[in-house]
Amino acid sequence: MTNDIRRTFILCVAFGLSLTACGGGVLPFPGLSPDEVYRLGLQAMEQEEWEEAIEAFESVLFSPGFNRAAQARLLLANAQYSNERYIESRSEYQRVIDRWPADTVSIRAALGVCRSLAALSPITPLDQGFTKQARLQCRQVAGDFAGTLMGLEAQRLSNEMTIKLAEQDYDTGVHYLKRGLVDSALLYFESVATEFPETEWAPWALYQMLDAFGRIGYVRDVEATRDLLLEAYPDSEPAQLLEDGAP
C-alpha cells in the first residue's frame, strides 16, 4: 500500500469510521476531493496495487460532478484486468464503449474487451464459447485498426483463438476416429481444413482424412485429399510423411 493510500485509511480511523462508512455511501476517502482520489488511483496503478486502484476509481465514479468519468472507468477496467478479474473488466470496457462511443477511450476499450475475452478462453477440452467471442471481437478490432499497435495486438490474439479452435476440432476428430466413428471424425477434420486453413492443424486434418476415407473405402476421396495436402501444404510435416512413403 502506498503512503498516500495509507494516509487515506488513517483519515478514516481519525474520523472514527469504518471504511464502508467513510464515504457515507458516496466516497470512502473523507477529506479528499474526487480529483485527489483519482490521483491516488493513478499512483496505485503505477505501483501495481490493483485493489487500491479499483477502490479509488470506483469511488470517483460515484462522485457528482467528476469530469473525468470516461478515463476513470477505462482505468477501472484496466485495473480489474491486471487483477485477473476478467469478467468484470470485460463488462467495464463494454460500458466505456456504450457510454462514450465517440471518445478516444472507446478505442482502447474495444481492445480491452478483446483481451478480457481472450484471457477467459479455457484450455481446449473445455467449452470454447469465450474463445469464439474473443476471436470475433479481436478480428473486428484488428480490422478497424489495421497497421496500428492496437490492431497488431488484436490480430495476434485473434490468431491465438483461431489456433485453439482448430486444435479443439482436430482433437475431437481424432477422438471419434479412434472409436471408429468415421463420419463424425470426417465432419470435424473437414471443419479444420475449411474453416482454419491457415493453421498448423489444417494439414494434419487432411492427413487424418486419408485414414478416415481409407477405412470406408472411398478411394477417390483418398486420392483427392492426398493431392490437396501435397499442393496446399507441401512443406508441412504431414506432406513430408506422405513423400517419405508413410501410409
Secondary structure, DSSP 8 states (H G I E B T S, - for coil): --HHHHHHHHHHHHTT--HHHHTTTT-SSTT--HHHHHHHHHHHHHTT-HHHHHHHHHHHHTSTT-S-HHHHHHHHHHHHHHTT-HHHHHHHHHHHHHH-TTSTHHHHHHHHHHHHHHHH---TTS--HHHHHHHHHHHHHHHHTTTSHHHHHHHHHHHHHHHHHHHHHHHHHHHHHHTT-HHHHHHHHHHHHHH-TTSTHHHHHHHHHHHHHHHTT-HHHHHHHHHHHHHH-TTSHHHHHHHTT--
